[in-house]
């Protein structure tokens, strides 16, 4: 049975996804600082979201900041299947 979201969860999920979508648009246009700005807003809403950590890593890597990129990539945890 599918889990239904209450209103608060739905709004939070919507904001989270909106920030990620905006960040992806900025990333595609090589506007990495702007992408990072929106991803960090999404991270405040959902601090354990691996997609946000991954995207932050990609953006910092694109800026040449390998150290910060690595810090975000390390926060992604992979579960065994």
C-alpha positions in Angstrom: 0.0 0.0 0.0 1.4 3.5 -0.9 2.1 5.9 1.8 0.0 9.1 1.7 1.7 12.4 2.7 0.2 14.8 5.1 0.0 18.4 4.0 3.2 19.4 5.8 5.2 16.6 4.2 3.8 17.4 0.8 4.8 21.1 1.1 8.2 20.2 2.3 8.7 17.7 -0.5 7.6 20.3 -3.0 10.0 23.0 -1.8 12.8 20.5 -1.7 12.2 19.3 -5.3 11.8 22.9 -6.5 15.2 23.9 -5.1 16.8 20.9 -6.8 15.1 21.6 -10.1 16.2 25.3 -10.0 19.8 24.2 -9.1 19.9 21.8 -12.1 18.9 24.6 -14.4 21.7 26.8 -13.1 24.1 23.9 -13.3 23.2 23.2 -16.9 24.0 26.9 -17.6 27.3 26.8 -15.8 26.0 29.1 -13.1 27.4 27.0 -10.3 27.3 29.6 -7.4 23.6 30.1 -8.0 23.0 26.4 -8.2 24.8 26.0 -4.8 22.7 28.7 -3.3 19.5 26.9 -4.1 20.9 23.5 -3.1 21.8 24.8 0.3 18.3 26.1 0.7 17.0 22.6 -0.1 19.5 21.1 2.3 18.0 23.2 5.2 14.7 21.5 4.5 16.0 18.0 3.9 19.5 17.7 5.4 19.9 14.0 4.7 18.8 14.1 1.0 21.6 12.3 -0.9 20.6 13.9 -4.2 21.2 17.4 -2.7 24.6 16.3 -1.4 25.5 14.8 -4.7 24.5 17.9 -6.6 26.4 20.1 -4.2 29.5 17.9 -4.8 29.1 18.2 -8.6 28.8 22.0 -8.4 31.8 22.5 -6.2 33.8 20.2 -8.4 32.8 22.2 -11.4 34.1 25.3 -9.6 37.4 23.5 -9.0 36.8 23.2 -5.2 37.7 19.5 -4.9 38.0 19.6 -1.1 34.4 20.9 -0.6 33.1 18.6 -3.3 34.7 15.6 -1.6 33.0 16.6 1.7 29.6 16.5 0.1 30.3 13.3 -1.7 31.3 11.6 1.5 28.0 12.4 3.1 26.2 10.2 0.6 25.6 6.8 2.1 24.9 3.8 -0.1 22.9 0.9 1.3 23.5 -2.6 0.3 20.9 -4.1 -1.9 
